[in-house]
Amino acid sequence: MPVTPISDINVSVLEVPFDKPIQSALGRYVGSDWVVVEMRAEDVVGYGYSMSLDRRGTKAVVSYIENELAPMAIGQDAAVPEAVWQTMFAPNKARLRGGVGVHALSAVDTASWDVAARLAGVSLNRMIGGYAQTADVYGSGGWLSLSDEELVAEAQRHAANGITNYKLKIGGARDQARVGLLRREMGDDFTLYVDANQNFNVREAVAASAWLADFGIAWLEEPVLADSPMDMEAVAAESAIPIAAGENAYFRWGFRDLVERQAVTYLQPDIGRCGGVTEWIKIAHLADSYNLDLTSHLLHELSVGLIAAFPSGHVVEYMNFFKDNPFTQDFSVVDGKIAVPDVPGHGVEFDPAAHKKYRV
């Protein structure tokens, strides 16, 4: 069988500034940064991404890709992305415990799957499952830095776009007042989620779940330290509402730990940091096996096709940082849903003008 070798990997960084800083219980952010991997195999080019809000560590991710991962991936058969993943992972296990290394691996692996799907002439969604061609989204934001008026206005903008569920941040001095305000303004039929961003200890999280249940909150996200799954397990056992987590879990093994501890109801992999598409597939099968709901963290453009591919796919986090669409495909929300691009690959590619505008 002929081999299509990966011939080149290029990495660039895009910085997208915010109109004004945003804040959660974790910190204050002035923009998002994208690490963009461009992988070539013969005349086919695929793209992978890792994105974060803190603008710290980007240079380290780029260096890891260029100096550690790319030399191992180049020359490998682009048609078998899981084999490419294993080639990169096996000698790097000691350094891929989370953080920089996994961000790097995730971006390269996603580009590898994009190339493989393009070579096959099918969408990545259909290549890995193809369960559905649209995905529901929930509006995400509710930053602690928003005034009450801005908070309500953001939720109302999502509702006007057919989005009937919205997530806000907690971990500030006015949590109950803000949640109560949204419930009054948006009504009982509007689904609300909250994200504590690891702000509580077990006792505080269980106590918060009680008053959150009074407001009909659908999930409490990352209530305690993400590095302590036993604490997440303890919260889940006593919480009055379901628990969501996973944006800071790495690889299938991190998610298996959460699942086997019965620590979560909603699994939230981040395609830019969970280990890439290779690991996303395994996490999705884990959700299917345990009858859990699969959601996503950030990167809704990539996540739509991945969430929609599996029966466990529940809803995509929608947090749009662009005033104008920077991609070659349309990821607009229509009646609360985003359609999976009907093109070979995953369909997420910055158009040349946007790439030039944001590149640093």
C-alpha positions, -999 to +999 in steps of 0.1 A: +000+000+000+015+034-010+027+057+018+020+094+019+047+108+040+044+140+061+069+163+044+068+195+064+054+211+096+052+248+101+041+266+133+028+302+137+012+321+165-018+344+163-028+368+190-064+380+192-069+410+216-101+416+235-119+449+235-114+450+273-100+426+298-121+397+311-118+380+345-126+347+362-117+332+395-085+321+379-073+354+366-075+384+343-071+380+305-064+406+278-066+383+247-064+348+233-034+332+216-035+305+189-007+281+181-013+271+145+003+240+130+004+236+092+012+201+081+019+191+045+018+157+029+024+159-009+000+186-021-024+183+009-022+207+038-039+202+072-042+224+103-041+219+140-046+243+169-040+249+205-056+280+221-054+296+255-064+329+271-034+336+293-008+343+266+018+325+288+037+295+275+030+300+238+067+302+230+073+270+249+046+252+229+060+264+196+095+253+207+083+219+217+066+213+184+095+225+163+123+208+183+107+177+197+075+166+178+079+178+142+112+159+136+095+127+147+063+132+127+080+142+094+084+112+072+055+093+089+025+081+068-001+109+069-029+084+062-026+068+097-027+096+122-030+074+153+003+058+143+018+093+140+005+101+175+021+070+190+054+078+173+054+112+190+040+100+223+061+069+230+095+086+235+080+117+252+059+100+280+080+115+308+075+150+294+039+147+284+024+148+319+002+178+310+007+215+302+030+226+274+038+192+260+002+181+256-008+215+241+019+208+215+010+172+208-027+181+206-021+207+178+001+184+158-022+154+161-052+175+151-033+186+120-025+150+113-061+140+113-070+169+091-045+157+066-057+121+068-094+131+062-084+154+033-064+126+018-095+103+021-118+131+007-142+130+037-150+153+065-132+145+098-167+142+114-177+114+091-143+098+093-145+093+131-182+087+136-205+110+117-234+106+141-248+141+134-241+171+112-251+198+136-244+204+172-262+225+199-242+252+215-244+270+248-234+306+253-203+310+275-190+341+293-205+357+323-171+369+334-167+383+369-156+416+354-190+422+337-214+446+353-249+433+360-262+451+330-235+436+308-241+401+322-278+402+313-272+418+279-247+390+271-272+363+280-299+381+260-277+383+229-273+345+230-310+340+235-318+362+205-296+338+185-316+308+195-292+297+222-313+286+252-284+278+276-257+300+291-227+297+314-215+323+339-185+325+362-187+322+400-161+326+426-166+363+433-182+383+461-217+385+445-223+350+432-258+345+445-269+380+434-256+375+399-271+340+395-304+353+409-304+382+386-300+360+355-327+336+366-352+365+371-343+382+338-340+351+316-368+330+331-371+294+343-369+279+308-335+293+301-308+268+312-280+282+333-246+266+341-219+279+364-181+276+363-162+279+396-128+277+379-114+255+407-122+282+433-136+261+462-126+234+486-149+204+490-169+219+518-174+252+500-184+234+467-210+212+484-224+243+501-225+262+469-243+234+452-272+237+476-280+273+468-273+268+431-299+240+431-324+266+444-319+285+412-322+254+390-286+255+378-279+226+355-242+220+363-214+231+385-181+232+366-147+226+380-157+233+416-123+222+431-087+218+421-086+199+388-054+181+399-073+165+427-098+140+413-105+126+447-118+160+458-140+161+426-153+127+436-161+139+471-180+169+458-200+148+433-210+124+460-227+152+480-235+178+454-271+189+449-265+194+411-244+176+385-207+182+381-189+191+349-151+189+344-124+179+320-108+210+304-077+204+326-077+166+322-051+150+299-054+120+277-079+091+281-064+081+314-072+115+331-108+111+319-110+075+329-100+085+364-129+110+366-153+085+352-144+056+374-146+078+404-181+089+394-168+124+398-186+140+368-218+138+348-205+160+319-171+154+303-154+185+289-123+177+268-105+206+252-093+196+217-063+219+221-050+202+252-066+167+257-041+150+234-057+158+201-083+140+179-066+107+187-075+111+224-108+128+218-121+097+200-112+075+231-127+101+255-159+101+234-161+063+235-156+065+273-186+088+275-206+065+254-197+035+275-206+051+308-237+069+294-223+103+302-227+136+282-198+148+261-194+186+260-164+207+250-141+235+262-133+265+239-124+261+202-160+257+192-150+257+155-131+225+159-153+210+186-185+212+166-175+184+142-161+163+171-190+166+194-215+159+166-196+127+156-206+107+186-239+097+203-227+110+236-222+145+221-243+169+241-235+205+236-206+227+224-192+257+244-196+288+223-172+316+231-165+337+200-135+361+202-137+374+167-158+403+154-157+390+119-154+354+108-117+347+102-121+313+087-127+300+052-158+282+065-189+296+082-194+287+119-223+310+125-249+299+151-284+294+135-313+285+159-289+276+186-268+252+164-236+252+143-234+231+112-204+208+106-185+220+075-192+197+046-157+196+033-127+172+035-110+175+069-122+194+099-128+226+079-111+250+103-086+272+084-078+308+089-082+328+057-050+345+045-061+380+055-070+370+091-038+349+095-018+380+085-038+403+107-033+383+139+001+367+133+029+378+156 
